[in-house]
Amino acid sequence: MKAYRLLFVVAIAIAALSGCRKHDRPDRQHPGGGSNEGDGNGHTTEQTIFQLKENKNWVISYGGKDVRDGAKVEVINIDNVPANIIYIVSVINRDNYDTYKGNVESFMKNELEAAGDYIYEGSPEEILFDPFRHGTWYAFIMALDSNHKLTGEYAYSKFTVEEEEPTAEFNKWIGTWTATQGQYAYDLTISSLEANYIYKVEGWETGNYLDEQMNQEYLETFFDNGRMYFVSQYIQSYEENGTTMEECFLGEVDYDGILHEMGLYLIQDEGIDLAYASFEDENNAIITPCEVTTDIDGEEFTTNFHDMKYFVWSVGEQQWFHFNDVVATLPMTMKRVEAEPAGTKATAVMRGRSTRPLRGKVFVPKDQKKAVRAVKM
């Protein structure tokens, strides 16, 4: 049994970024491949063409929720896969898998490109994922040849994740708040998307003279040990003047080193903790910036986030733009306006590019995350 990680060249364009979630990982090589002759052990040797084939002897199963080193995780178990089989594992929920309309081949090829960071060999294998949202999920094993191309051989299982009962600690954040820094005051409405895990936050970067586009948006924030984390994330795609625009919520750092031009640099990666809100008392909280290690043209530079706001990537112009020139900087204060009844639920549309649906993400401890790329705005 062996698990190892492929090193891929990460594309800079937003189209190459991963989906949104607190511990998103990401990107990857291009798909390809197929299989031809078998070796008598239920798998293929030389690759010539892609041949779709379900192997019902391989076992992939959901092991439930667990806590490892203080972090909540989901457990996926692999068994009965021969030692000389290499493969990727993908976990995707029903709504997102349905975007493929039953085209397993298309799904597998897209997963190799979009979720092929980790390659495994043989079994048994236990793989930890970030927490799943409630609903129906599908877990896949997808075999690769020695060139890390899909053979077409796969196994899958279906499982259900139940939503937890919300704790009193989780419910404390639900309600309306005013987040303030200097001249800026954002009226926030916080509701539950997934008990003990995800909130829906409406009202960020609105008010005063700020862009009214933000009145149509919402953020997903994440509950962790009493705190509420603001995380970089994909928002939506739309067409403008004949080009595709990819809207995201991202963070900036203020570089004050000596090797490069000083000023604000954008962190393009999704799934990065930008800031966290913590209670000072029952009705007051503070939003504290998170520390991040950035890669600025080869220099590793560690600092706290300066701000977090909405950006848009123009696919046609291959350029980032922000909606508002000046926004609140971190830290900020939060004051409760009104609490909502416990159990109040929010509704939200599914987020994710049709070609890169949201999926389960392999868990990576925060102290093992690498420096993230920063670009000058």
Salt bridges, closest charged atoms under 4 A:
ASP27 OD1 - ARG28 NH1 3.05
ASP39 OD2 - HIS43 NE2 2.98
ASP66 OD2 - ARG68 NE 2.91
GLU74 OE2 - LYS65 NZ 2.53
ASP98 OD2 - LYS101 NZ 3.95
GLU105 OE2 - LYS109 NZ 2.85
GLU111 OE2 - ARG359 NH2 2.71
GLU113 OE2 - ARG356 NH2 3.12
ASP117 OD2 - ARG28 NH1 3.96
GLU121 OE1 - LYS2 NZ 3.77
GLU126 OE1 - ARG68 NH1 3.04
ASP130 OD2 - ARG25 NH2 3.44
GLU163 OE1 - HIS134 ND1 3.58
GLU163 OE2 - LYS345 NZ 2.78
GLU194 OE1 - HIS134 ND1 2.64
GLU220 OE1 - ARG133 NH2 2.64
ASP224 OD2 - LYS22 NZ 2.86
GLU246 OE1 - ARG353 NE 3.54
GLU252 OE1 - LYS309 NZ 3.43
GLU270 OE2 - ARG353 NH2 3.34
ASP273 OD2 - LYS366 NZ 2.91
GLU299 OE1 - HIS260 NE2 3.44
ASP307 OD2 - HIS306 ND1 3.02
ASP325 OD1 - HIS322 NE2 3.00
